[in-house]
Amino acid sequence: MELTDAQFERYARHLILEEVGDEGQEALLASKVLCVGAGGLGSPVLMYLAAAGIGTIGIIDDDEVDLSNLQRQIVHATASVGLPKAISAAETLARINPTITVVPYQTRLTPENVEALFAEYDLIVDGTDNFATRYLINDAAYLAGKTVVSGALLRFEGQLTTFRGGVAGHQGEPCYRCLFRNPPPPNTVPRCEEAGILGAVAGVIGTLQATEVLKELMGLGDTMSGNLLVFDGMGMTFRKIRYKRSASCPLCGDAPTITAVGAVGPV
């Protein structure tokens, strides 16, 4: 595709980057990204991806905007309280960049719909807040050969990593089950509504996720695959922890037992 005059102006600061240029921007405009969750992580991810010119952005979230969300979920406004989050987020993205396509899905991601949804997109963003959905995203993306950029939050801390072991050319790279084999026992890890979250921490991790999405789509820099980035907002520190594919992983190991999307749904 050839950039229009309006696109040259809109994306000028990308185009003057030698590493991006016309070719990189055209790759972004041709890309399709699905963001699972329009909450604390999804908010900055969606806004920066829209501004960057991702051609098609899917938003899946079955929740409605609550007043308590607004402390961190910046894609929503006070006037959006009571609206479906997918619709509220789509309206914000249309104001940021009306030239892209935004597809809202007012539903949960489930074993029944995940394969059809993932088939429509090049890359998946995990902006969820529960373990069941994270494992569902990981398994379905691996089996479908999709890259996942994943984030997590709690209190003053956040984590970021990328999974792409199912993508052609990246076999041998680890998946979420290599890092965390099984979900923790129920009620042992509190969710944000129970433990709290400093709103700006969601912005830090979500913005880093958006950066990684853009890098993966354009093939730039060092991947976060096989690396877990841990952010401590209280100490203002970042740590990068290396992890490898596990030969005994039930999904991507030498003798996989997970060969289809299981009956694991959101909680």
ABEGO torsion letter per residue (X at the ends): XBBBAAAAAAAAAAAABAAAEAAAAAAAAABBBBBBEABAAAAAAAAAAAAAGBABBBBBBABBBBAAAAAABAABBAAABGBBAAAAAAAAAAAABAABBBBBBBBBBBAAAAAAAAAABABBBBABABAAAAAAAAAAAAAAGBBBBBBBBBEABBBBBBBAAABBGABGBBBAAAABABBBBBGABBBAAAAEBBAAAAAAAAAAAAAAAAAAAAGBEBBABGBBBBBBAAAGBBBBBBBBBBAABAAABABBABABBBBBBBX
